[in-house]
Amino acid sequence: MGARSNYECRFPSKRHKASHVMSTGPPSHSWEGAPPLRGGLIFHRLVEQRCCLYHLGHAMRRTFCFHTQEQTVSGLEQFEMQWRKMMKMGELWTQLGSVMASMMFAYAMFKQFFPDDLGNILEKYTQKLVGYVYPYIQISFDEYTVEFLRRSEVYSSIQSYLSTKSSTRAKRLKAHDVKGSKALVLGMDDNEEVTDEFQGIKLWWVSMKSASKKSSFSFYPEYEERKQYKLTFHRRHRDIVMGSYLDHVRQEGKAIAVSNRQRKLYINNTGKGAKWSHVVFEHPATFETLAMDPKEKQAIINDLMKFSKGKDYYKKIGKAWKRGYLLYGPPGTGKSTMISAMSNLMNYDVYDLELTAVKDNTELRKLLIDITGKAIIVIEDIDCSLDLTGQRKKKKQEEEKDGDEKDPIPKKPEEEETTTSKVTLSGLLNFIDGIWSACGGERLIVFTTNYVDKLDPALIRRGRMDKHIQLSYCCFGAFKVLARNYLDVESHELFGTIERLLGETDMTPADVAENLMLKSDTEDADSCLKSLIEALEAAKVEARVKAEEEASKKAEEEAKLKADKEEKEKEKSGNSNDDVKCNGTKDKVKGTPVTEVKENGVTP
Ligand SMILES: Nc1ncnc2c1ncn2[C@@H]1O[C@H](COP(=O)(O)OP(=O)(O)OP(=O)(O)O)[C@@H](O)[C@H]1O
């Protein structure tokens, strides 16, 4: 084992909580900081004695550490008595110490020279013997699983669970920089004990560290550090501990870990098989900053919260714990912003699925299996992602056929395979609500589109996309949210004009937000609101001009169509006269009279 260096931070636990120290740094502490002591030399000796005993160990410290400061000094005799008592006990402990040292020595010799098997047998019978008189049960939880490959999930849950207990109760703490955690995680130091209470029973947790020999071909024995938590409780509480306490620890630990973890934004890799890669998700959008009608916003928040607490409900109704959201509306109305707000509200990871990078349905399924619980699976611009109707594919094949006939150099099949995704609509439907979709726990599936009408009805039917949310142009309610976010303004004399203009013209929240943004130190709320009014008026004029242009274009087209129609009709009537003449001529040739033709023309 290599030597390790670390820093120790000490502070009085009663006056400064660990959490406070973690955030503000340790307070200055020394013996001078303790309450003043009185009583002359003998008192100093007592203090010295106390200091020495402090270092003798945890158990000894508990016995000897009486609170000298809190006692009132009644007289020198009392101190002398105490002093003698201490000396006697000190001698006793010295003797005990030497006995223990001898025993340790004997044990070490025994370990060294006796075979391991014999040691195990002896240990087994010793444990049995101790079991008759010792009423406590111990459970150990190793850091690594039996295969010694993976970190045990239970160990991690216990670590998170105890991090909250130990930061308030333990005296020696260890700060871990846990991967994926937002802040430092405080845990008990090695061999530290924390007492826990559950349903009126007391339990003790100890964190242990041991070194065991590594099987190695090296000449020098290598040692491996094994960490574990040991839980001790009275045997009469066995049922409670096994029945509910351990489950409680696991659930709580997981919940703490989830709330501490850093959320991630995943993306599926192109050309690397079914794999996700991730970055830390740090989008600041929340439902508070999202500009939309307050009532609609509240309805969405309620829906999401109900879903997140719906584990038992979904189980009861026999449905996988997932919910589909379809977000549709023009560009810049806040669809992506809403996804970020959802993630921040629910504390879920975001899996941004790029369908065009998925080779086929099998790869899509593999990606699905790798998604953990508490996730939002997003497919943005679903209408552009793939040809999902199946009809276009047919059309494409036909086109290719025609193309092949014309193209003298045919495409290589492999080249085609690498560039085209073969994910089908049925593959995607299976992804959303097939049997595999139930694996992995709670998740939201969100599709966004600018053109909802283009989507296959099967894809967005209720049950698949349970909630359809339209994000539209900025209304006055949404504007007020933006004004508060961007300008810290709740009301203003220009609000009336803005409300009227927003009712008359369409502007996306993205455009409104851009006008409200302070772009220099000279700008303020007034100037921003005025520039918004100007932009709205310009947009109104633009819209009117556009509408007029479209109307005149339409009128022109209609007039053109009408003229064409009239022309055609004229031509038709002219043609029919020609036909008659022609026929007449022909018939003349054939010797048939024109009148007959006319008659034939009239009579069917
Ligand atoms: N409803 C909104 N609330 C707050 N900010 C918004 C809102 N809509 C748009 N924005 C602002 O406009 C920017 C663009 O919005 P966003 O990307 O969410 O729009 P979108 O609807 O997803 O657009 P697209 O369809 O083009 O992807 C955001 O960065 C945000 O600042």
The ligand as an SDF file (V2000), in Angstrom:
LIG
                    3D

 31 33  0  0  0  0  0  0  0  0999 V2000
  -41.3950   30.6730  -24.2980 N   0  0  0  0  0  0  0  0  0  0  0  0
  -40.1760   31.1740  -24.1030 C   0  0  0  0  0  0  0  0  0  0  0  0
  -39.7850   31.5810  -22.8960 N   0  0  0  0  0  0  0  0  0  0  0  0
  -38.5670   32.0980  -22.7010 C   0  0  0  0  0  0  0  0  0  0  0  0
  -37.6630   32.2280  -23.6530 N   0  0  0  0  0  0  0  0  0  0  0  0
  -37.9900   31.8350  -24.8880 C   0  0  0  0  0  0  0  0  0  0  0  0
  -39.2660   31.2760  -25.1660 C   0  0  0  0  0  0  0  0  0  0  0  0
  -39.3240   30.9760  -26.4570 N   0  0  0  0  0  0  0  0  0  0  0  0
  -38.1440   31.3090  -26.9690 C   0  0  0  0  0  0  0  0  0  0  0  0
  -37.3450   31.8250  -26.0340 N   0  0  0  0  0  0  0  0  0  0  0  0
  -35.9880   32.3310  -26.2700 C   0  0  0  0  0  0  0  0  0  0  0  0
  -35.6970   32.1160  -27.6350 O   0  0  0  0  0  0  0  0  0  0  0  0
  -34.6070   31.2290  -27.8230 C   0  0  0  0  0  0  0  0  0  0  0  0
  -35.0090   30.1440  -28.8190 C   0  0  0  0  0  0  0  0  0  0  0  0
  -36.0200   29.3450  -28.2630 O   0  0  0  0  0  0  0  0  0  0  0  0
  -36.1410   27.7740  -28.4700 P   0  0  0  0  0  0  0  0  0  0  0  0
  -34.8970   27.2140  -29.0430 O   0  0  0  0  0  0  0  0  0  0  0  0
  -36.6280   27.1630  -27.2180 O   0  0  0  0  0  0  0  0  0  0  0  0
  -37.2660   27.7400  -29.5580 O   0  0  0  0  0  0  0  0  0  0  0  0
  -37.8090   26.4910  -30.3610 P   0  0  0  0  0  0  0  0  0  0  0  0
  -39.2940   26.6000  -30.3710 O   0  0  0  0  0  0  0  0  0  0  0  0
  -37.2460   25.2420  -29.8270 O   0  0  0  0  0  0  0  0  0  0  0  0
  -37.2380   26.7790  -31.7950 O   0  0  0  0  0  0  0  0  0  0  0  0
  -36.9850   25.7100  -32.9860 P   0  0  0  0  0  0  0  0  0  0  0  0
  -38.3080   25.1690  -33.4020 O   0  0  0  0  0  0  0  0  0  0  0  0
  -36.3440   26.5420  -34.0380 O   0  0  0  0  0  0  0  0  0  0  0  0
  -36.0700   24.6750  -32.4310 O   0  0  0  0  0  0  0  0  0  0  0  0
  -34.2930   30.6550  -26.4760 C   0  0  0  0  0  0  0  0  0  0  0  0
  -32.9290   30.6350  -26.2480 O   0  0  0  0  0  0  0  0  0  0  0  0
  -34.9550   31.5650  -25.4890 C   0  0  0  0  0  0  0  0  0  0  0  0
  -34.0440   32.4990  -25.0090 O   0  0  0  0  0  0  0  0  0  0  0  0
  1  2  1  0
  2  3  1  0
  2  7  2  0
  3  4  2  0
  4  5  1  0
  5  6  2  0
  6  7  1  0
  6 10  1  0
  7  8  1  0
  8  9  2  0
  9 10  1  0
 10 11  1  0
 11 12  1  0
 11 30  1  0
 12 13  1  0
 13 14  1  0
 13 28  1  0
 14 15  1  0
 15 16  1  0
 16 17  2  0
 16 18  1  0
 16 19  1  0
 19 20  1  0
 20 21  2  0
 20 22  1  0
 20 23  1  0
 23 24  1  0
 24 25  2  0
 24 26  1  0
 24 27  1  0
 28 29  1  0
 28 30  1  0
 30 31  1  0
M  END
$$$$
